[in-house]
Amino acid sequence: MHRRLRWRAAAAALIVLAGAGTLGACGDDGGDGKSGADAQLRLGYFPNITHATALVGVEKGIFAKHLGKAPKTATFNAGPAAVEALFSGALDATFVGPNPSINAWAQSHGKAVHIISGAASGGVSLIVKPGIKSAQDLKGKKIATPQLGNTQDVAVRYWLKQQGLTANKDGSGDVKIVPQENAQTLQTFQQGTIDGAWVPEPYASRLILEDKGVKLLDEASLWPGGKFVITNLIVSQEFEKKHPDEVKKLLEGVVEATDYINQNKADAEKVTNDALTKLSGKPLKQDVLDSAFKSITFTVDPVASSLTAGAQHAEQIGLLQKTDLNGIYSLGPLNDVLKASGKAQVSDK
């Protein structure tokens, strides 16, 4: 079922448990995304500020309030690993970037996942060593991204192509792209083994404030109105079909968590930093937090037009075959929640 058996072991190996118990990656979930003995929703997200909606929702007990009990959680470095876990049956839903969402849709021929909400816009930059002043200065340089095929990886390769530069999947070309974990990028940038990185917050701010990096480009400058989806929420279609009430409750939590972040910035920063500390063992400095939060807009609007454009970019650089995205969104439940709260509804266009 959507590569369930073939990917189960791989997904289990990639998962880093953030809560007690297991995600059922190796157990029998009855084929519906839930075991009979444990009905906790299983939720994935990244230890990134761009996933603050998830961090705040979990840490403030917002998701638990709406779901009736805290979800079981797992954290990931980048989208492809989270998607594998969802396909394997180890997760019911996960916060993830747009390009992994598109890839999941394409790989399953539109049968495995739906995007059910936005989470964040912006918060991505190209940070380089001092002395690099333009795209042309990147010739012969090494640029890190979180993972081959993830949202930032697609963005930098497409942008380089627009600048007349090549960056091939095998590492050849004018610019060598080096997919690696974000935490490793902080080390390799400091050591000088890479010359820059196209990364989300808080890593972009950390490269600047801790390692004397220079912001060559804010990705927001490439998008109409500076708006582009960096994080959205996807759900297993199987789970969505069998547990629509749980999906609605999760979305109620997402809306409340988003409101909390936007109405309580200082506390949201603290809660996010405390969560990141638990996951990584080290808190972020206040200047990094402030810088990162300023560059991100937390919103349930999925900014659907940017996802469509992102798919076209991935196609043009050979990381995605031409894909019909019609039906990738399932925003009815979210719009029901928004309407009930007297909030503006969102579009899939």
C-alpha positions in Angstrom: 0.0 0.0 0.0 1.9 3.0 -1.3 5.3 1.3 -0.8 4.2 0.5 2.8 6.2 -2.8 3.1 9.2 -1.7 1.1 9.7 1.5 2.9 8.7 0.6 6.4 12.2 -0.3 7.5 13.8 2.7 5.8 11.3 5.1 7.4 11.8 3.5 10.9 15.5 4.1 10.6 15.1 7.7 9.7 12.7 8.6 12.5 14.0 10.4 15.5 11.4 10.0 18.3 10.5 13.2 20.0 7.9 11.7 22.4 7.5 8.6 24.4 6.6 5.2 22.9 7.0 4.3 19.2 5.3 5.4 16.1 4.2 1.9 15.1 6.6 1.8 12.2 7.2 -1.9 12.7 3.8 -2.9 14.2 0.4 -3.7 12.7 -1.6 -0.6 12.4 -4.6 -2.4 10.9 -4.1 -0.6 7.5 -5.9 2.6 8.7 -3.0 4.5 10.2 -4.0 3.7 13.8 -3.6 0.6 16.0 -6.4 -0.7 18.0 -4.5 -0.3 21.3 -3.3 3.2 20.7 -5.4 5.9 19.0 -2.9 8.7 19.2 -2.4 10.7 16.0 1.1 10.4 14.8 2.6 13.7 13.7 5.9 14.7 12.1 7.7 18.0 11.9 11.2 19.5 11.8 13.3 21.1 14.5 13.3 24.4 12.6 11.7 27.7 13.3 9.8 27.4 10.0 7.9 24.6 11.9 7.1 26.7 14.9 3.4 26.0 14.4 4.1 22.4 15.2 6.5 23.1 18.0 4.1 25.6 19.7 1.1 23.3 19.1 2.9 20.4 20.8 4.6 22.2 23.6 1.7 24.4 24.6 -0.7 21.5 24.6 -2.8 23.0 21.9 -2.9 19.9 19.7 -3.6 17.8 22.8 -6.5 20.0 23.8 -8.2 19.6 20.4 -7.3 16.0 19.8 -8.1 14.8 23.3 -4.6 13.5 23.9 -1.1 14.6 22.8 -0.1 13.3 19.4 2.9 10.9 19.1 5.6 12.9 17.4 8.7 12.4 15.3 11.2 14.9 14.0 13.1 15.0 10.6 15.9 16.9 9.0 14.2 17.3 5.6 11.0 16.5 3.7 11.8 13.4 1.8 12.5 11.4 5.0 9.2 12.6 6.5 7.3 11.6 3.3 8.9 8.1 3.5 7.6 7.8 7.0 4.1 8.8 6.0 4.2 6.4 3.1 5.4 3.6 5.3 2.4 4.0 7.7 4.6 5.4 10.5 2.9 8.8 10.4 -0.6 10.0 9.9 0.3 13.6 9.1 3.4 15.7 8.9 4.5 19.3 8.5 6.7 19.4 5.5 7.9 21.7 2.7 6.1 22.1 -0.7 8.5 20.1 -2.9 8.4 16.9 -0.8 4.6 17.4 -0.8 4.6 17.5 -4.6 6.9 14.5 -4.8 4.6 12.5 -2.5 1.7 13.4 -4.7 3.6 12.5 -7.9 5.1 9.2 -6.6 1.7 8.0 -5.4 -0.2 9.2 -8.5 -2.3 11.4 -6.3 -3.4 8.6 -4.1 -1.4 8.9 -0.9 -1.5 12.4 0.5 -3.4 15.7 0.6 -2.2 19.2 1.6 -4.7 20.3 4.3 -3.2 23.5 5.5 -0.4 26.0 5.2 1.9 26.8 8.2 4.6 29.3 7.2 5.8 31.6 4.4 9.3 32.9 3.9 12.3 32.3 6.2 14.8 31.0 3.6 18.1 32.7 2.4 21.3 32.0 0.6 24.1 32.7 3.0 27.7 32.9 1.6 31.2 33.6 2.6 32.3 37.3 2.6 33.7 38.2 -0.8 31.0 36.4 -2.7 29.0 39.4 -4.1 27.0 37.9 -7.0 25.7 34.7 -8.5 28.6 34.6 -10.9 31.0 34.6 -7.9 29.6 31.2 -7.1 31.3 29.5 -10.0 33.5 26.7 -8.7 32.0 27.0 -5.2 30.1 24.5 -3.0 26.6 25.4 -1.7 24.8 23.2 0.9 21.1 22.4 0.9 19.2 20.2 3.5 18.6 17.2 1.2 18.5 16.3 -2.5 15.0 17.2 -3.8 13.9 19.1 -0.8 12.3 22.6 -1.2 15.6 24.5 -0.7 17.5 22.1 -3.0 15.0 22.8 -5.8 15.0 26.5 -5.1 18.8 27.0 -5.4 19.2 24.8 -8.4 16.4 26.6 -10.2 17.8 30.0 -9.2 21.3 29.1 -10.4 19.8 28.0 -13.8 18.1 31.4 -14.1 21.5 32.9 -13.5 23.0 30.9 -16.4 24.8 28.5 -14.1 24.7 24.7 -14.0 24.3 22.6 -10.8 23.8 19.0 -11.7 22.4 16.2 -9.4 25.7 14.3 -9.6 27.6 17.3 -8.1 29.1 18.4 -11.4 28.5 21.8 -13.1 29.4 25.4 -12.4 28.3 25.1 -8.8 28.5 22.0 -6.7 25.4 21.4 -4.6 26.2 19.5 -1.4 23.0 18.1 0.3 23.7 17.6 4.0 21.9 18.0 7.3 21.4 21.6 8.5 23.4 21.0 11.7 26.3 19.7 9.6 26.1 22.8 7.4 26.9 25.0 10.4 30.1 23.0 10.9 31.1 22.7 7.3 30.5 26.5 6.7 32.7 27.3 9.8 35.4 24.9 8.6 35.4 26.4 5.1 34.5 23.1 3.3 31.4 24.8 1.8 31.2 28.3 0.5 27.5 28.9 1.3 24.1 27.4 2.0 20.5 27.9 0.9 18.8 27.1 4.2 15.7 27.8 6.3 15.6 29.5 9.6 17.1 29.4 12.2 20.1 28.1 10.2 20.3 31.2 7.9 20.5 33.6 10.9 23.0 31.3 12.7 25.3 31.3 9.7 25.2 35.1 9.7 25.4 35.9 13.4 27.6 33.0 14.6 29.8 32.3 11.6 30.1 35.7 9.9 28.2 34.7 6.8 26.6 37.2 4.4 23.1 37.1 3.1 23.5 37.1 -0.7 19.8 36.5 -1.3 16.5 36.4 0.6 14.3 33.9 -1.3 11.2 36.1 -0.5 12.6 38.6 -3.1 12.0 36.1 -5.8 8.2 35.7 -5.2 5.2 38.0 -5.8 4.5 40.0 -2.7 7.4 38.2 -1.0 5.0 35.3 -0.2 5.9 31.7 -0.8 5.1 28.5 1.1 8.0 27.1 3.1 5.9 24.8 5.4 2.5 23.1 4.9 0.7 20.2 6.5 0.0 17.0 4.6 -2.1 14.0 5.7 -2.3 10.5 4.6 -5.4 10.2 2.4 -6.1 6.8 4.0 -6.1 8.4 7.5 -8.1 11.4 6.2 -10.8 9.2 4.8 -11.1 7.0 7.9 -10.7 9.7 10.6 -12.1 13.0 9.3 -12.9 14.1 12.8 -9.3 13.7 13.9 -8.2 15.7 10.9 -10.6 18.5 11.8 -9.4 18.5 15.4 -5.8 18.7 14.2 -6.6 21.7 12.0 -8.4 23.4 14.9 -5.1 23.0 16.7 -3.1 24.4 13.8 -5.3 27.5 13.6 -5.1 28.1 17.3 -1.3 27.6 17.3 -0.9 30.0 14.4 -3.0 32.6 16.2 -0.9 32.1 19.4 2.4 32.7 17.5 1.1 35.8 15.9 -0.5 37.2 19.0 2.2 36.2 21.5 5.5 36.7 19.7 7.8 36.8 22.7 6.3 33.7 24.3 6.1 31.9 21.0 9.9 32.5 20.6 10.6 31.2 24.1 8.4 28.1 23.6 10.0 27.4 20.2 13.5 27.8 21.6 12.7 25.5 24.6 11.4 22.9 22.1 14.5 23.2 19.9 16.7 22.9 23.0 15.0 19.6 24.0 15.5 18.3 20.5 19.0 19.5 19.8 20.4 19.9 23.3 21.4 23.6 22.8 19.2 26.8 22.9 19.4 29.4 20.2 20.7 32.8 21.1 18.2 35.6 21.4 19.5 37.5 18.5 19.1 34.4 16.3 15.6 33.9 17.5 14.6 37.5 16.8 16.2 37.5 13.3 14.6 34.2 12.4 11.1 35.1 13.5 11.2 38.4 11.7 11.8 36.7 8.4 8.9 34.2 8.6 5.1 34.7 8.3 3.1 32.1 10.1 -0.1 31.5 8.3 -2.6 28.7 7.5 -2.8 30.0 3.9 -0.9 27.5 1.8 0.0 30.1 -0.8 -1.0 27.6 -3.4 0.3 29.6 -6.3 3.9 29.3 -5.0 3.6 25.5 -4.8 2.4 25.3 -8.4 5.4 27.5 -9.4 7.7 25.4 -7.3 6.6 22.2 -9.1 7.3 23.9 -12.5 10.8 24.8 -11.2 11.5 21.2 -10.1 10.4 20.0 -13.6 12.7 22.4 -15.3 15.7 21.3 -13.4 15.0 17.6 -13.9 14.0 16.7 -10.3 10.3 16.1 -11.1 8.5 14.7 -14.1 5.6 16.8 -15.3 2.9 16.3 -12.7 -0.8 17.2 -12.6 -1.4 18.8 -9.2 -5.1 19.0 -9.6 -6.6 17.7 -6.4 -3.4 17.9 -4.3 -5.2 20.3 -1.8 -8.0 19.3 0.5 -8.8 22.6 2.1 -12.5 22.0 2.9 -12.0 21.0 6.5 -9.6 23.9 7.1 -12.1 26.4 5.6 -14.8 24.9 7.8 -12.7 25.6 10.8 -11.8 29.1 9.7 -15.5 29.9 8.9 -16.6 28.7 12.3 -14.0 31.0 13.8 -15.1 34.0 11.7 -11.8 34.0 9.8 -11.1 34.5 6.1 -11.0 31.3 4.1 -8.0 30.2 2.0 -7.7 29.2 -1.6 -6.2 26.3 -3.5 -5.3 28.5 -6.5 
